[in-house]
Amino acid sequence: MNLQFGPLARLLIPNIRFVMSRSISTGTFQNAQPLNYRGGKRVQPIDSVGQEQAYEPSTGRVIATFDCSGEKEVHEAIQSAKSAFKIWSQKSGMERSRIMLEAARIIRERGEEIATVETINNGKSIFEARVDVEISWMTLEYYAGLAGSMSGQHVQLPGGSFAYTRREPLGVCAGIGAWNYPFQIACWKSGPALACGNAMVYKPSPFTPVSVVLLAEIFVEAGVPAGLFNVVQGGAATGEFLCKHPDVAKVSFTGSVPTGSKIMEMASKGIKPVTLELGGKSPLIIFPDSDLENAVNGAMMANFLTQGQVCCNGTRVFVHRDILEKFTETVVKKVKKIKIGDPLLEDTRMGPLINRPHMEKVLGFLKTAREQGAQILTGGEPYTPEDPKLKGGYFITPCVLGNCNDDMTCVKEEIFGPVMSILPFSSEEEVLQRANNTTYGLAGGVFTRDIQRAHRVVAALQAGMCFINNYNVSPVEMPFGGYKKSGFGRENGQVAIEYYSQLKTVCVEMGNVESVF
């Protein structure tokens, strides 16, 4: 059989072994090309503010060493985007739509290789990475459908005069992504931005620099003007150059609350709009009339996707005292059965954490939890898979904490790891007060057969994304974002168009001007 490989093949050292699915084995990937993308091609930055290394979390191997883009490189990327914007913004919505649909098609066609790169650099299971890639091309398809439908409003005024509004692009938008969903977040940000006619300069997390460059190449292959979607690599300094640049019209950031606060401060100097999708410590409320099996499955989905490294996870699991014992027993049995190991294997459901410092941080939270009286019911230990090539990986066993109370650090602070805290409650009024007693407000969930209670509870939850009898379902058609310190602005859904465009009002006089002077 004659196999055709995309740009992924050019990233690999010669001894890489491909299998029929176009994926590669753990421990063999090595980046061999520049990771910046500017003007339609991969480039080395023209200046640097230091060097970073990216790791394969499952083995601990360095898979990429790259220069962090300096102020000159960021400037060049933005100027390239400005030039492309002049072309792209003049295209009709239908023209943009056709190109975005082609990009979606290419992603769908090359889904396995993109998912493989994502798994190698991020550590999540290939099963999850495939879902992320599917959501990515669906995002581009969705916004391609909206690109041709953007329109304004016509208002009739006295005397035959009239007014109308125009929805116009902002210009060059800065996207700053997180390491837990590198490719998907880039599509979440670029989809509405490009549909509105904007250009984008994107900075991925320095922990996961590889897959976003594939997206940049796909956009050019699909037909966008060279420079419309550029990639700059680096850490905080590079992000600061991007946010402060006078030619950046908007900043969209996904990440931690402290970093989001700094980005908001920097953007305020230039009066730039920002979209912030930040952290969470979300409540999941299990009432005694719930279908127990569904509630347990929902709690698993709310805590252990991507090794628990998900901002909207429902990590505070409030369980009614009437079913606390049965729920806890059932969830512990299920957690013990989670298959941990090589994330590229089909039956693996939990891979490693992103890097060693983060693994040590999560283990530190668990040490504090024990000291404060929480009971580790299962997991929470470093784990070494049997496969010898994984001995340097950043694995820990998924953990369930019992005997928790609201004042514990593990309940109040975002752990960002595979840790579920179970808290008992007695009444609806009590649990709502406790659920909302947090500075975060990204998500929340409820399991109950009582439909009136379900809607009553989600109406009372101070959270931007709520789930009834499920958790961590995030269709691209629906807005995603938080309340309070979890940020503002929205990703996804039709409303995201408003965050990547600006409204112009035009008044047209059809008669003579009446002057008061």
Secondary structure, 3 states (H helix, E strand, C coil): CCCCCCHHHHHCCCCCCECCCCCECCCCCCCCCCCEEECCEEECCCCEEEEEEEEECCCCEEEEEEEEECHHHHHHHHHHHHHHHHHHCCCCHHHHHHHHHHHHHHHHHCHHHHHHHHHHHHCCCHHHHHHHHHHHHHHHHHHHHHHCCCCCCEEECHHHCEEEEEEEECCEEEEECCCCCHHHHHHHHHHHHHHCCCEEEEECCCCCCCHHHHHHHHHHHHCCCCCCEEECCCCHHHHHHHHHCCCEEEEEEECCHHHHHHHHHHHHHCCCCEEEECCCCCEEEECCCCCHHHHHHHHHHCCCHHHHCCCCCCCEEEEEHHHHHHHHHHHHHHHHCCCECCCCCCCCCECCCCCHHHHHHHHHHHHHHHHCCCEEEECCCEECCCCHHHCCCCEECCEEEECCCCCCHHHHCCCCCCEEEEEEECCHHHHHHHHCCCCCCCEEEEECCCHHHHHHHHHHCCCCEEEECCCCCCCCCCCECCCHHHEECCECCCCHHHHCEEEEEEEECCCCCCCCC
